[in-house]
Amino acid sequence: MNDLFEDFYRQHSPKLFLLLLLTLPVLAYVSSTIPTNNDIETWLPTDSVLKTEYDQFRKDFGSEECILLALKNGANTPSMVASLARRIERHPEFTCTWDSQKLCELMTKLYVSRETIAERILGKTHSLDGKLHAIQIHLSDAGTANRNSAVQAIYDELAYCQIKKDQFVLAGGPVVIAELDRLGNQKRNQKFFFLTLLIGFGLLLFLIRDWRTSLAMMLLTVWSIQMTTSCVKWCGGEMNFILGALPVMVMVFTLAISIHYLHYYETSRGSRTPIANSFFTALKPCLFATCTTTIGLASLCISDILPVRQFGYGASIGCIVSLFSGLLITPAIVVLCRFTGFAETAFLRFQHQLFSHVIDYRKSATAIALTLVVLTALGLPHLTSRLEPLEFLPDSNKVITDLDEIQDHLTTIDSIEIVVDFEEEDVPFLDRIEQVRKIEKIVQADPLVRDTTSAASFFPEADQMPESPREIGRMLRTAREKSKDGDYVAWGQRLWRISARIEPEARHAQGDLVQNLKQKLAGYNITITGLAPLINQAQQQIFNGFWSSFGTAFLIITVVMIIALRSIPTGLIAMIPNLTPLMIVFGVLGWCNIPLDIGMMMTGSIALGIAVDGTFHFLVKYEQYYQNSGDTVRAAATALEKTGPPIAEAAIIASVGMLALCFSDFGPTARFGLLMSALLVAALIGDLVLLPSLLALRPQKGTRYVDSEEHTEPDQPITIKLPHYARSNPMPISDKREKIESAYN
């Protein structure tokens, strides 16, 4: 079997690598065509009472979404505002527009006094200082389905009217989503991933000292990324904020497998079939690590949030692609590039010294590492989540500055919707207006509510109602004619909508606001819905779902670990360092009161996969040496000497490369890069400090092999001095080469 495997790669490695190069452009094209979908609706729970109520609300009243366009600095003349509003209204993405002139005309026809009109438009279409004249633009279903197109239509009309950037401000949920798509799209972030790959290539070159092998490995990494993204596209997936982390995750896993293989190959170079020996040596730990990591990531597929489910299956695909590409193509790279082994660098010598100290001072290392983990883990209960799209944008972004100006001088963009249901009550139209007004006053009394709008906002107060039956009839006919424009009444006047604009500080207290309003309006038949309460629910559901899926994955991986190692104690001990990166990094975030966004939460699953990968490579070697010698200290020292460098090198390359993402002006990308770098470093503490020192403290089983030249007591410091080609094999060399290969490789 080994001979056949060896002969295959000796003969066909050029063809394999050529196939990789030929398919790379095709995969790159396919992955570039994957659609992007960052719509807020995709983040909402698909099966909840709130979602059902919101869907019914949209069915009754149409889209609730509104864009506020305010003109200033000479462009805010009544004629310009009115003309622009009419031009925008002609686009199919919008149902209607409201400016001061149009509101005044309608309310005048409905017998509202001039003084009352001036009061009502203040803060809606006129700023307090008179510098901003605004247009309320209501989106149609077509506009909600394609917010980017709707926002671009407004920009096109502004350009047509020759209105400059400093003469308008634009705010609203669709504007934020369009900007998020622009900043977070795949093409814009490619330069940061290219920088990550460039840094990875430089570090590989420093470690390997072979530019051909380093370049080939980076090409392999790019191929794995493109193949994973293409598979997601073929499975009907879409790119979003979370899946933007997928290329980096695939890069980490592919590099880890490839570097491990290169180290196994270096150990096997003196054998007759080094390609085959290193492959089958790497197969078991890589296979088990991929299996457990895939299980952990696939557990996210049970989430009720679509992007989380997509990340679950996309990341699982990435794990499998990394396994096959890393194990099957790296041998071809070794043959094709004539890899001669790792250079004896100062960094490699430093690693060996450090690993030796970990075993020498295992009790201190265990105590320090566990203390660090426990202290940081105490911050986990303080963790909070926040799904706030505005925080994804840089503070200097025009969307943010425009929003601040709108909120300071006009109104806010966040709203909740109160639907009043008169059911089959035989209540006259004017009485319904008064009842809606009473509800509005109760809502307006809440300090977290800025203002409200309803159909009653267009009618005169009760003491200003016309007395003539003819005038009342004319007023009601006008109301019926204009009812389609406002979308505030539905089902033949049975349902009335009150739109309440909430203060910016209410974003983080939406649940409390909704409960308070329900208590105050307990005597009325109302339903409170809207996008804001749904986002609040989604935030909690994502946070809770993440921990439950992570816990499920952890239990499953523990069982797999015990089965793979055929030892309950070893399997349980091995899971301790797998929690290390999560406890340290997320614990620190909890202590610092830094809330988690959705992308940051997904890094926990990746961190578990990274830690498990290193754990399996170490434990497979540890168990081999421990079963042969019975000496826990020597087994831990030898396994650490052999697997420590590839674990450390893969983590260092990936963590330093991740820092390139911090230069992105898109918040989720920058935070993801920083958090992943921290998790990769923290995973080294678990895999290279805590796990070896814990296992070195296990009771001795009895020594089967003893080094006659240098015998060291288990409790004394161990110094491992080995030739470069076999530095990880401290046991006596047998006369039979095949026995050496089967025992140690």
Order of alpha helices (4+ residues) and beta strands (2+ residues): alpha-alpha-beta-alpha-beta-alpha-alpha-beta-alpha-alpha-beta-alpha-alpha-alpha-alpha-alpha-alpha-alpha-alpha-alpha-beta-alpha-beta-alpha-beta-beta-alpha-beta-alpha-alpha-alpha-alpha-alpha-alpha-alpha
